[in-house]
Amino acid sequence: MRPEYRLEPCKVALNRVKGMSFRWSLNPYMGCAHQCTFCFVRAFERLADRPADDRYGTSIRVKTNLVEQLRKELARPGWKHEQVAVGTATDPYQPAEGRWRLTRGAIQALGDSATPFGLITRGPLIVRDLDVLADAAVRADVSVTFSVPTLDPGVWRLTEPGTAPPRQRLRALRTLVDHGIKASVGMAPILPGITDRPDLMEDVVKAARDAGATGVWANVLYLKPGTREHFLENLARDWPELLPAYEQLYAQGAYVPKAVSEPVKAEVAELRKRHEIGDRRSVRLEPPPDLPVGAFVPAPGQLPLIPRGAA
């Protein structure tokens, strides 16, 4: 089913976040056409009395005035240029971005204000915005995380039906790193009994290193009400033999026991060490050490690699 797009302005662009490593989040869209079966946003949709089942992702809200509103908020005297996480509740490079370009506009606004930000996506479309990402990266700390839980084509098709293939994401990562953008791989979520096999996890880590990833991290599947029902319904269809094990694993709540999650994280940490994952960028786009907040004076060798507007 093709999603419908609702053009609705927003009252605020930046949302305050508590209990995380970042203080602010930014989501250019509400809803996500990727329709991943494990998407944790389904839990928030249920709390808001919106559909968390197969209907989630069939109606996308486009925040038409997001860039203008964001620039107003970034220009306020009280803005402290704290870290902003882009794409915490939607993918900022889902298909809608190809038409409305709100994420691109947001990156330009954040860069112009020398505000640090991190962006998470499954969308290779991000390579379109190399110019504005590079421009922002010489003004503030900029990082991109590509979500690549597995390279297994069967698992990908069943659990991430609306996304680009994992290796396309890794090719996009390679392009960003080659242009000096810090880009890592998030192996999330790892699915117990499905993608937690050591050989499958090593495939991702090796591919991440080959693509030049500056880091790799992993998390095990998190199932809150809303996400839980939808994921288990799909699990019963695709891996019915695993349903009893999952019901037991998540009997006490949204998280698996540490006896399950910690070995997975330890294995990924060991793979990260074994395959020497690290920042090996040959091109560095870093802000000058004496850059005043909100100002930009390019130093030699720190100009954007691609002229603004070239993409």
Summary of the structure (lengths in Angstrom):
residues: 311
radius of gyration: 19.5
end to end distance: 30.4
largest distance: 60.7
contacts: 1003
relative contact order: 0.13
helix: 38%
strand: 15%
